[in-house]
């Protein structure tokens, strides 16, 4: 059983740079300072993306963005970061959070802010997904941090709990490399369709709502068996154990996943969906659903959701998959539809309680990003 060993060295470095021992309740300036720093950093990244789209943005996503909406959002975040930073400076003795957020926002404005012009076309075939990281972090933090604070499973668990920097590094790298992950996930299906099978729009002929449900079932059925393989085969479990090594569950914990684990799972699911003839619209709708649902089921969210538990995986259901209780090991493999676990005899859902602790049952996993990437123990 893996025990929580407290903050990592990087956790402590962030605390030393930005933390203090003053109260952190609403109105004290702490939340405003954190929001100012994060908002200022993300807005600064956004301005850099407008300046260098050929290098800092992902080609697979560039043409799909509503640029006017992104400019308006960027302007709002720049202004909000300054105002929140000023509130932090006025309310707290240590003002480093607010001052840093203000500096980053002003630096972004000095570089042109939301008005930086974009070139008529950008033809590079590879770029970092810095804009994808910034957009996702902004949206997910705005949704899930208040949700976890309003209805927490474990109220004592802090937003910046031990190993948050490890999961943050997983979140950062996976988003920066979105182009490479997309290419790798789609490559097997592209090769198979080109060499072995003709293109057929089997699912694509269905109405979009029906097709989405079919895609959800087919994708989760595929992922269920991939997931079981990662638990049963020792060489695959070494990769997947990284995902199970977190001893705290929250919206960021789901990002902890070895890149080879993530790539194999996505490639398997996308291959099945492409070969089944799912339309791009249905796949996009499924990916949008997954981007929120996969975060939600890991969240520190304590509402029971009895009415939903039989039909859709909820946090309580998936938390048992991460529990280090002996009877919960190798159960609840479904990511979206509990029906699959009921059909194949892997459902574990005790009545009226949550898991006590999380982590891997046997052995230990490294606690920093690079060590986890290299599969060090």
Protein Blocks (a to p, Z undefined) as FASTA:
>chain_A
ZZdebjafklmmmmmmmgcfbdfbehilmmmmmmmmmmmmmmmmmmmmmmmmmlmpcfkl
mmmpcfklmmmmmmmmmmmmmmmmmmmmmmpmblmlmmmmmmmmmmmmmnnpjmlccdfb
dcbfbdcfkllmmmmmmmmmmmmmmmmmmmcfblmlcfklghklmmmmmmmmmmmmmmmm
mmmmmmmmmmmmmmmpccddfklmpcfklmmmmmmmmmmmmmmmmmmmmmmmmklmmmmm
mmmmpcbdcfklmmpccfklmmmmmmmmmmmmmmnopafklmmmmmmmmmmmmmmmmpcc
fbfolmlmmmpccfklmmmmmpccfklgopakbfklmmlmmmnopaccdehiacfbgcdf
edcddfbfklmmnopZZ
